[in-house]
Amino acid sequence: MEYRIERLIPAEFDQLIPLMQNCFGMNVDLNYFHWKYLQNPIGEFIGFVAKDEYNAIIAFEGLIPIKYIINGNEKILYHSVDTMTHSSHRRKGLYQKLAFKGYEYLKNKNELFVYGFGGKMSSPALLKFGWKTLFTIPFFFRTKIQIKLSGLRLKNTKSNYFIREIVDRKEILTVIKSKEKIEDITLKTTVEFVNWKLTNPRFEYKIIGVYCEAGMLQGYAIYYFENNKIMLFDARFIDNARPAEKIIFRYLDDLILERDYKGIVTFSQENTIYSKLLHSNGFIKNPFGVGPMKEKLPFMIYTDEKTFSNSSDPKYWSVRPFDHDAF
């Protein structure tokens, strides 16, 4: 069978719906693709598709621009997303053809810096294409049993802090900026970017902030509910806000017990501010190759050799759910 490789246009987004169901078992609608590919404040998406003789889309590879700060300079990196080949058309080399069509496009624009999160199926292929794994990222979790057994759960204690829901998302930027290091490879977070990330139609994000008596924000947590779990999307605190940390995580613990949920789940690159925050607040990870949350996410990049040598050291990265397209 002959396949045609073409650039995806928005009028064809509807054909991605059954493809995503076939590949990932995900039920999404057009709003999801409009949000992801057209509303991104950083700019235009790049997507290539393979079509069969009936003009049906049977494979897709997407790239979305994300702005980072590298050595003090703004640079657009491209996040490889939604790589899909219909189960009836696999082992035909379509993944490679679509991927390299995108890489060629970026190379011609002098913007060839692609990153992504590998999986069981995709990682071996990506390594053959020339991608390199920088590190693997574990899941961190806190179970209902841990919460019940924790001796740190203090009820009805007086506090100089209070919690309320945050509606104006720009309020959290002060906390985010306080944790950025200009010398690192840092996700550039603006009000527009945060608003875009948190309007993903697949999830209903909630933001809670903890404040001191004077009304100053000390930290926040962003989360949503899924499959009887709290999915922790982000949590950050200003320096020396340990009491505020305890209050936020106690609040999430209470939600788990009230709803009789399984626990709280997130992920983080090791040896970062976020992973240290999780460790210090009772989150654990599975160090074995079996059991719950055993998977680790390979963080991979594809770029030229010079750029790779300047960005391959894990210590310059700090990858968390904000960097992922589907968490």
URLINQUI-V138717 format. One record per residue. N is the residue number from 1. PSI is psi as a letter, one per 30 degrees, with the letter a starting at -180 (none if undefined). BURIAL is 1 if it has 16 or more other ideal C-beta (glycine too) atoms within 10 Angstrom, else 0. Layout:
BEGIN
((N	PSI	BURIAL) (N	PSI	BURIAL))
END
This chain:
BEGIN
((1	k	0) (2	k	0) (3	k	1) (4	k	0) (5	k	0) (6	l	0) (7	k	0) (8	k	1) (9	l	0) (10	f	0) (11	f	0) (12	g	1) (13	e	1) (14	f	0) (15	f	1) (16	f	1) (17	e	1) (18	f	0) (19	e	1) (20	e	1) (21	e	0) (22	e	0) (23	e	1) (24	f	0) (25	g	0) (26	k	0) (27	j	0) (28	l	1) (29	a	0) (30	e	0) (31	e	0) (32	e	1) (33	e	1) (34	e	0) (35	e	1) (36	e	1) (37	f	1) (38	f	0) (39	f	0) (40	j	1) (41	f	0) (42	e	1) (43	a	0) (44	k	0) (45	l	1) (46	k	1) (47	k	1) (48	k	1) (49	l	1) (50	k	1) (51	k	1) (52	a	1) (53	f	0) (54	g	0) (55	g	0) (56	k	0) (57	k	1) (58	f	1) (59	l	1) (60	k	1) (61	k	1) (62	l	1) (63	k	1) (64	k	1) (65	k	1) (66	k	1) (67	k	1) (68	l	1) (69	j	1) (70	j	1) (71	h	0) (72	f	0) (73	k	0) (74	k	0) (75	k	1) (76	k	0) (77	l	1) (78	k	1) (79	j	1) (80	k	1) (81	l	1) (82	h	1) (83	j	1) (84	k	1) (85	k	1) (86	k	1) (87	f	0) (88	f	0) (89	g	0) (90	l	0) (91	h	0) (92	g	0) (93	g	0) (94	e	1) (95	e	1) (96	e	0) (97	e	0) (98	e	1) (99	e	1) (100	f	1) (101	e	1) (102	e	1) (103	e	1) (104	e	0) (105	e	1) (106	e	1) (107	e	0) (108	f	0) (109	g	0) (110	h	0) (111	h	1) (112	i	1) (113	j	1) (114	k	1) (115	l	1) (116	l	1) (117	j	1) (118	l	1) (119	a	0) (120	e	0) (121	e	0) (122	e	1) (123	e	1) (124	e	0) (125	e	0) (126	e	1) (127	e	0) (128	e	0) (129	f	0) (130	g	0) (131	l	1) (132	k	0) (133	k	0) (134	e	1) (135	l	1) (136	k	1) (137	k	1) (138	l	1) (139	k	1) (140	k	1) (141	l	1) (142	j	1) (143	l	1) (144	e	1) (145	e	0) (146	e	1) (147	e	1) (148	e	0) (149	f	0) (150	k	0) (151	f	0) (152	f	0) (153	j	0) (154	k	0) (155	k	0) (156	h	0) (157	k	0) (158	k	0) (159	k	0) (160	g	0) (161	l	1) (162	l	0) (163	k	1) (164	l	0) (165	k	0) (166	k	1) (167	e	0) (168	j	0) (169	f	1) (170	f	0) (171	e	0) (172	f	1) (173	e	0) (174	e	0) (175	e	1) (176	e	1) (177	e	0) (178	f	0) (179	f	0) (180	k	0) (181	k	0) (182	f	0) (183	f	0) (184	l	1) (185	j	1) (186	k	1) (187	k	1) (188	j	0) (189	j	1) (190	l	0) (191	e	0) (192	e	0) (193	e	1) (194	e	1) (195	e	0) (196	e	1) (197	e	1) (198	g	1) (199	g	0) (200	j	1) (201	f	0) (202	f	1) (203	l	1) (204	j	0) (205	k	0) (206	k	1) (207	k	1) (208	k	1) (209	l	1) (210	k	1) (211	l	1) (212	l	1) (213	e	0) (214	f	0) (215	g	0) (216	k	0) (217	k	1) (218	f	1) (219	l	1) (220	l	1) (221	k	1) (222	k	1) (223	l	1) (224	l	1) (225	k	0) (226	k	0) (227	h	0) (228	h	0) (229	l	1) (230	k	1) (231	j	1) (232	j	1) (233	e	1) (234	l	1) (235	k	1) (236	l	1) (237	l	1) (238	l	0) (239	k	0) (240	h	0) (241	h	1) (242	e	0) (243	e	1) (244	e	1) (245	e	1) (246	e	1) (247	e	1) (248	e	1) (249	f	1) (250	e	1) (251	e	0) (252	e	1) (253	e	1) (254	e	0) (255	e	1) (256	e	1) (257	e	0) (258	e	0) (259	f	0) (260	h	0) (261	l	1) (262	e	1) (263	a	1) (264	k	1) (265	k	1) (266	a	1) (267	l	1) (268	k	1) (269	k	1) (270	l	1) (271	h	0) (272	l	1) (273	e	0) (274	e	1) (275	e	1) (276	e	0) (277	e	1) (278	e	1) (279	e	0) (280	f	0) (281	g	1) (282	g	1) (283	k	1) (284	l	0) (285	l	1) (286	j	1) (287	f	0) (288	l	0) (289	g	0) (290	l	0) (291	a	0) (292	k	0) (293	h	1) (294	f	0) (295	k	0) (296	k	1) (297	j	1) (298	k	1) (299	j	1) (300	l	1) (301	l	1) (302	j	1) (303	a	1) (304	l	0) (305	e	0) (306	e	0) (307	e	1) (308	e	0) (309	f	0) (310	f	0) (311	g	1) (312	f	0) (313	k	0) (314	f	0) (315	f	0) (316	f	1) (317	l	1) (318	i	1) (319	k	1) (320	a	1) (321	f	1) (322	f	1) (323	f	1) (324	k	1) (325	f	1) (326	g	0) (327	none	1))
END
